[in-house]
Amino acid sequence: MVNWGEMYYIALQEGGDDKAELYRSTLVKYPITIIEANKELTLQAARYRGFIKYRMQIPLRLRW
């Protein structure tokens, strides 16, 4: 699951309106289904992201 708003926001930060619109216009050409995020999907995505971030930090913690 990709947060459409977050993708657009990052593109705005990296390259302004032109880059964000380029990303948007490129993505709409692909067979991507955009679903409305509800509380359950948002919670599930947050848990997944937190799990991945935690797992990526384990090797760093083992070095200390």
Buried (B, 14 or more C-beta within 10 A) or exposed (E): EEEBEEBBEBBBEEEEEEBBBEBEEEBEEEEEEEEEBEEEEEEEBEEEEEEEEEEEEEEEEEEE
